[in-house]
Amino acid sequence: MFLSVFDMFKVGVGPSSSHTMGPMVAAARFLDTMRASPFDFHGLRGSLHGSLAFTGIGHATDRATILGLAGFAPETYDNDRAETALDAIRETHQVSPEGLPLLHFNPKEDLRFDFGPNLPGHANGMILMATDAQGDIILQETYYSIGGGFVMTESELSAGKDADEGSPVPYPFKTAEEMLLMSKTSGKSIAQMKRANEISRGCTESLAKGCARIWQVMNDCIDRGLKTDGILPGGLNVRRRAKSIHVALQAERGMNLNAPHTINDWMSAYAMAVNEENAAGGQVVTAPTNGAAGVLPAVIRYWLDHVPGAAPSRIEEFLLTAAAIGGLVKFNASISGAEAGCQAEVGSASAMAAAGLCAAMGGTSEQIENAAEIALEHHLGMTCDPVKGLVQVPCIERNGLGAIKAVSAASLALRGDGQHLVPLDAVIETMRQTGADMHEKYKETSLGGLAVNIPNC
């Protein structure tokens, strides 16, 4: 099993990796299929199903699908250009993606929200169609946005998770148990094994540059969020709070009467800054999803700014270790809130951040696995119930608490020798089972939990 660090950490656009980035990616893939087809196309249609329908407006799924069909992609997204394109599409009822003829597409009529049963493969399903001059469907594909910006067609999903078309990697661990055994046998750390796997598919220079860019985008996102205030879009009138918290914390610096637990406010401010940017549709990095994008950057920033001896040179080690843990969770359970609740998003992010911090602070492979286990274990059962379908309440604060748990988990693991009762594999499997048993209304549909118990929403 191989999942690249650049698959786990993808530069994209808010507010949701599965509901915004995923549909945009699916639309781009459909355009590629059309370009490779011999048919003469005249129009486009689409339908959104399951969670993509129920929370699609709040997550900007319709907007992302429209822009994807117009040729936009998350990694090169430009908001000003997107707004201009949307206005033109609404006025002309046409899209003109590169390499294809001018296509009829009226968003109000040709993009349908289907609130019936989920499609069989996943809670996040969508069907894209291309039509001929008479309006008959001549090409159709079903896509599933499976979390973290990952997209699979119906046939790819049915082929199973084991599909890995690339060349073999030196350390192909699929479980934490295999990871620890390979680490012990080889004498390499988790990050060293992950680095070897990455280099076998790329090169050392591109890995270093790529990791540096990932952190730069993360850190820039924190800085933007700490400098920006105002009301978040969507209608809940949620105020941005990261800036005011940060200003207050800076004013208190150096005071002798500061309570030790104030450090939690620093972590929360960093995490909330990212998720406020995400909620506003800004540029973020999936870590492993947009909804949980603030946890890992907040922990890295906490480590760099507040932990003696922290060195930026170890950020690559942090990211590689975190990506290794995230890959295990994704392969053996889920990182999708629509599939397994928020335990799969913030819980996974917290486990990844805990493992990365433990590694950066000199932890052994056993301590790193323990740190990830502690963090994930104490998110088990967490539901995904965004109010009004927006990635704001409870999502923004939840990232702050996920970061705090990650640091606590890493600290506890470093206080021990790596021996513990509950293995990470058992927690990942428990998370999978809990997600399967969880009622659909608690899995990113906004049909239960806080989403229905907040007045006037």
C-alpha positions in Angstrom: 0.0 0.0 0.0 1.4 3.4 -1.0 -0.2 6.8 -0.5 2.0 9.7 -1.2 2.5 12.6 1.2 1.3 14.8 -1.6 -1.9 12.8 -1.8 -2.5 13.2 1.9 -1.6 16.9 1.9 -3.1 18.6 -1.2 -3.2 22.4 -1.8 -6.8 23.3 -2.5 -9.7 25.5 -1.8 -12.3 25.6 1.0 -14.7 24.9 2.5 -14.7 21.2 2.0 -12.3 18.7 0.5 -15.0 16.0 -0.1 -17.8 18.4 -1.0 -15.9 21.2 -2.8 -12.5 19.9 -4.0 -13.8 16.4 -4.7 -16.7 17.5 -7.1 -14.4 19.9 -8.8 -11.8 17.1 -9.4 -14.6 14.8 -10.5 -15.8 17.3 -13.1 -12.2 17.8 -14.4 -11.9 14.0 -14.8 -15.2 13.9 -16.7 -13.9 16.6 -19.0 -10.8 14.5 -19.7 -13.1 11.5 -20.5 -15.0 13.6 -22.9 -11.8 14.8 -24.6 -10.8 11.2 -25.2 -14.2 10.3 -26.6 -15.1 10.3 -30.3 -18.6 11.6 -29.7 -19.8 15.1 -30.7 -21.0 16.8 -27.4 -23.4 19.7 -27.1 -24.4 19.8 -23.4 -23.7 18.8 -19.8 -25.9 17.6 -16.9 -25.2 16.4 -13.4 -26.9 15.1 -10.2 -25.6 15.3 -6.6 -26.6 12.5 -4.2 -26.4 11.7 -0.5 -24.4 14.1 1.6 -23.4 16.0 -1.5 -27.1 16.9 -1.9 -28.0 17.4 1.7 -25.2 19.8 2.6 -24.2 20.7 -0.9 -25.3 24.4 -0.7 -23.5 25.0 2.5 -20.4 23.3 1.2 -20.5 25.1 -2.2 -20.8 21.7 -3.9 -22.9 23.2 -6.7 -20.5 26.0 -7.2 -17.5 23.7 -7.3 -19.2 21.3 -9.8 -20.1 24.2 -12.1 -16.5 25.6 -12.0 -15.1 22.1 -12.5 -17.1 21.7 -15.6 -15.8 25.0 -16.8 -12.2 23.8 -16.4 -11.2 25.0 -12.9 -9.0 22.8 -10.7 -8.4 23.1 -6.9 -4.6 23.4 -7.1 -4.7 26.4 -9.5 -8.0 28.0 -8.3 -8.3 31.8 -8.6 -11.3 33.2 -6.8 -11.6 36.4 -8.9 -11.5 34.5 -12.2 -14.0 32.0 -10.8 -16.5 34.7 -9.9 -16.2 36.1 -13.4 -16.7 32.7 -15.0 -19.8 31.9 -12.8 -21.5 35.2 -13.8 -20.9 34.4 -17.5 -22.2 30.8 -17.1 -25.4 32.0 -15.3 -26.0 34.6 -18.1 -25.1 32.5 -21.2 -25.9 29.0 -20.0 -22.7 27.8 -21.6 -19.3 26.5 -20.5 -16.2 26.4 -22.7 -13.6 24.1 -21.2 -10.3 23.8 -23.0 -10.2 21.2 -25.7 -13.9 20.9 -26.0 -16.6 22.7 -28.0 -18.9 25.3 -26.4 -21.3 23.3 -24.2 -24.8 24.1 -23.1 -25.1 24.1 -19.3 -27.8 25.9 -17.3 -26.9 25.3 -13.6 -30.5 25.9 -12.5 -31.9 23.1 -14.8 -28.9 20.9 -15.5 -27.5 20.4 -12.0 -29.9 18.5 -9.8 -29.9 17.8 -6.0 -31.2 14.3 -5.5 -32.4 13.9 -1.9 -33.4 10.3 -2.3 -31.3 7.2 -1.2 -27.5 7.4 -1.4 -25.8 5.9 -4.4 -24.6 2.4 -3.5 -20.8 3.1 -3.4 -20.5 6.0 -0.9 -22.4 8.7 0.8 -20.8 11.3 -1.4 -22.0 10.4 -4.9 -22.5 12.4 -8.1 -23.4 11.5 -11.7 -22.1 13.6 -14.6 -23.6 13.3 -18.1 -22.8 14.7 -21.6 -25.5 15.1 -24.2 -25.8 15.3 -28.0 -27.5 17.9 -30.1 -30.9 16.4 -29.3 -30.3 16.4 -25.6 -29.9 12.7 -25.3 -27.2 11.3 -22.9 -24.3 9.8 -24.8 -21.7 9.7 -22.0 -22.2 9.2 -18.3 -20.0 8.5 -15.3 -20.6 8.0 -11.6 -18.1 9.5 -9.2 -17.6 9.2 -5.5 -15.8 11.8 -3.4 -14.4 9.6 -0.7 -12.8 12.2 1.5 -9.7 14.4 1.5 -10.2 15.4 -2.1 -9.9 11.8 -3.3 -12.2 10.8 -6.1 -13.0 7.4 -7.6 -15.3 6.3 -10.4 -17.9 3.6 -9.7 -15.6 1.0 -11.4 -12.5 2.1 -9.5 -14.4 1.9 -6.2 -15.7 -1.6 -7.0 -12.2 -2.8 -7.8 -11.3 -2.3 -4.1 -8.8 -0.5 -2.0 -5.9 -2.8 -2.8 -5.4 -1.4 -6.3 -2.0 0.2 -6.6 -0.8 0.7 -10.1 2.6 2.1 -9.3 5.9 0.3 -9.0 6.6 -1.5 -5.7 7.9 0.6 -2.8 10.7 -0.5 -0.3 8.4 -0.5 2.7 4.8 -1.4 1.7 3.2 -1.5 5.2 -0.6 -1.7 5.3 -1.0 -1.8 9.0 0.6 -0.2 12.1 1.8 -3.7 13.1 3.6 -4.1 9.8 5.0 -0.6 10.0 6.5 -1.2 13.4 7.9 -4.6 12.4 9.6 -3.1 9.3 10.9 -0.2 11.4 12.5 -2.7 13.8 13.9 -5.0 11.1 15.3 -2.2 9.0 16.5 0.1 11.8 14.8 3.0 10.1 12.3 5.4 11.6 8.8 5.7 10.2 9.7 9.0 8.4 12.8 7.3 6.9 10.7 4.5 5.6 8.1 6.9 4.2 10.9 9.0 2.6 12.3 5.9 0.9 8.9 5.0 -0.4 8.4 8.6 -1.7 11.8 8.7 -3.4 11.2 5.4 -5.1 8.3 7.1 -6.9 10.0 10.5 -7.3 13.2 12.2 -6.3 14.8 13.6 -3.2 14.7 17.2 -4.5 11.0 17.2 -5.4 10.2 15.6 -2.1 12.0 18.4 -0.2 10.5 21.1 -2.3 7.1 19.7 -2.1 7.1 19.4 1.7 8.5 22.9 2.0 5.6 24.2 -0.2 3.0 22.3 1.9 4.2 23.9 5.1 4.5 27.3 3.4 0.9 27.2 2.3 -0.2 26.0 5.8 1.8 28.7 7.6 0.5 31.4 5.2 -3.0 30.3 5.9 -2.5 30.6 9.6 -1.0 34.1 9.2 -3.9 35.2 7.0 -6.4 33.9 9.5 -4.7 35.6 12.4 -4.9 39.0 10.6 -8.5 38.8 9.3 -11.7 39.5 11.1 -15.3 40.0 10.1 -18.3 37.7 9.5 -18.0 34.4 7.7 -20.2 33.8 4.6 -23.2 31.4 4.6 -25.9 33.1 6.7 -25.0 31.9 10.3 -23.3 35.2 11.0 -20.4 33.5 12.7 -17.7 36.0 13.7 -14.0 35.2 13.0 -12.3 35.0 16.4 -8.7 33.9 15.7 -7.5 37.5 15.2 -8.9 38.8 18.4 -7.7 35.8 20.4 -4.2 36.2 18.9 -4.1 40.0 19.7 -5.1 39.3 23.3 -2.5 36.5 23.6 0.2 38.8 22.2 -0.7 41.5 24.7 -0.4 39.0 27.6 3.0 37.7 26.5 5.6 38.2 29.2 3.2 38.7 32.0 4.2 36.8 35.1 0.6 35.8 36.0 -0.2 33.9 32.8 -1.9 30.5 33.5 0.0 27.5 32.1 -3.1 26.4 30.2 -3.0 29.6 28.1 -0.9 27.6 25.7 -4.1 25.9 24.7 -5.4 29.2 23.5 -2.4 29.7 21.2 -3.0 26.3 19.7 -6.7 27.0 19.2 -6.0 30.4 17.7 -3.7 28.8 15.1 -6.2 26.0 14.3 -9.2 28.4 14.1 -7.3 30.8 11.9 -6.9 28.0 9.3 -10.5 26.8 9.5 -11.9 30.4 9.4 -9.9 30.8 6.1 -11.4 27.5 4.9 -14.9 28.5 5.8 -14.4 31.7 3.8 -13.4 29.6 0.7 -9.6 30.4 1.0 -6.6 28.4 0.1 -5.9 25.5 2.6 -4.1 22.2 2.6 -6.0 19.0 3.2 -4.7 17.5 6.4 -6.2 15.0 5.7 -9.4 17.0 4.8 -10.4 20.6 4.6 -12.8 20.3 7.6 -9.8 19.1 9.7 -7.2 21.3 8.0 -6.4 23.3 11.0 -5.2 20.6 13.4 -1.9 19.6 12.0 -0.7 23.2 11.0 -1.6 24.4 14.5 0.5 21.7 16.1 3.5 22.4 13.9 3.2 26.2 14.6 2.9 25.5 18.3 6.0 23.3 18.2 8.0 25.9 16.2 6.9 28.9 18.2 6.7 27.5 21.7 8.8 24.4 22.2 12.5 24.9 23.0 14.8 23.2 20.5 12.2 23.0 17.7 13.9 23.2 14.3 12.3 23.9 10.9 14.6 21.4 9.4 12.5 18.6 11.0 9.2 19.7 9.4 9.7 17.2 6.5 10.1 14.5 9.1 6.9 15.7 10.8 4.9 15.6 7.6 6.2 12.3 6.4 5.4 10.6 9.7 1.9 12.2 9.8 1.3 11.1 6.2 2.2 7.5 7.1 -0.4 7.4 9.9 -3.0 9.1 7.7 -2.4 6.5 5.0 -3.1 3.7 7.5 -6.3 5.3 8.6 -7.5 6.0 5.1 -6.6 2.5 3.8 -8.1 0.6 6.7 -11.0 2.8 7.7 -12.0 6.3 6.4 -11.1 10.0 6.5 -14.5 11.0 5.2 -17.0 12.7 7.5 -19.9 11.6 5.3 -18.7 7.9 5.6 -17.7 7.8 9.3 -18.5 11.0 11.1 -16.0 13.6 12.4 -13.9 10.9 14.1 -12.7 10.2 10.6 -11.7 13.8 10.0 -10.6 15.6 13.1 -9.8 12.3 14.8 -7.6 11.3 12.0 -6.0 14.7 11.8 -5.3 14.6 15.5 -3.7 11.2 15.3 -1.5 12.4 12.4 -0.4 15.5 14.2 0.3 13.6 17.4 2.5 11.2 15.5 4.3 14.0 13.7 5.0 15.9 16.8 6.2 12.8 18.6 8.6 12.1 15.8 9.9 15.7 15.6 10.5 15.6 19.4 12.7 12.4 19.1 10.1 9.7 19.7 10.7 6.1 18.8 8.5 4.3 16.3 6.7 2.6 19.2 6.1 6.0 20.9 4.9 7.5 17.6 2.4 4.7 17.1 1.2 5.1 20.7 0.8 8.9 20.2 -1.4 8.3 17.2 -3.4 5.6 19.0 -4.1 7.9 22.0 -5.3 10.8 19.8 -7.6 8.7 17.6 -9.0 6.7 20.5 -10.2 9.8 22.2 -12.1 11.0 19.2 -14.0 7.7 18.7 -17.7 8.2 18.1 -17.5 11.9 17.2 -20.3 12.8 14.8 -20.3 15.2 11.8 -23.3 17.5 12.2 -22.4 20.9 10.7 -25.0 23.5 11.4 -26.7 24.7 8.2 -24.3 22.4 6.2 -21.5 25.0 6.7 -18.0 24.0 7.8 -18.2 26.5 10.7 -20.1 25.2 13.7 -18.8 23.1 15.4 -16.0 22.5 12.9 -13.8 25.6 13.6 -13.5 25.1 17.3 -13.3 21.4 17.0 -10.0 21.8 15.1 -8.6 23.7 18.1 -9.5 20.9 20.5 -8.1 18.3 18.0 -4.8 20.1 18.1 -4.8 20.2 21.9 -5.5 16.5 22.1 -2.7 15.8 19.6 -0.1 17.6 21.7 -1.4 15.9 24.9 -1.2 12.5 23.1 2.3 13.1 21.9 3.4 14.2 25.4 1.9 11.2 27.1 3.5 8.8 24.6 6.9 10.5 25.1 6.5 9.9 28.8 6.3 6.2 28.2 8.4 3.6 26.4 6.0 2.8 23.6 4.4 -0.2 25.3 0.7 0.1 25.7 -2.5 -2.0 25.8 -4.5 -0.9 22.8 -2.7 -1.0 19.4 -3.3 1.6 16.8 -4.7 -1.0 14.4 -7.4 -1.9 16.9 -8.5 1.8 17.2 -8.6 2.3 13.4 -10.8 -0.8 13.1 -13.0 0.4 15.9 -13.3 3.7 14.2 -14.3 2.0 11.0 -16.9 -0.1 12.8 -18.3 2.8 14.7 -18.6 4.8 11.5 -20.5 1.9 9.9 -22.9 1.7 12.8 -23.4 5.5 13.1 -26.8 6.7 12.0 -26.7 8.5 8.6 -28.1 11.7 10.2 -24.8 12.1 12.1 -22.6 11.7 9.0 -22.4 15.1 7.3 -26.1 15.3 6.3 -27.0 18.1 8.7 -30.1 16.0 9.6 -29.2 15.5 13.2 -27.2 16.6 16.2 -26.2 20.3 16.5 -27.5 20.9 13.0 -31.1 20.5 14.2 -30.8 21.7 17.7 -29.6 25.2 17.1 -32.5 27.7 17.0 -33.2 29.7 13.9 -30.8 27.7 11.7 
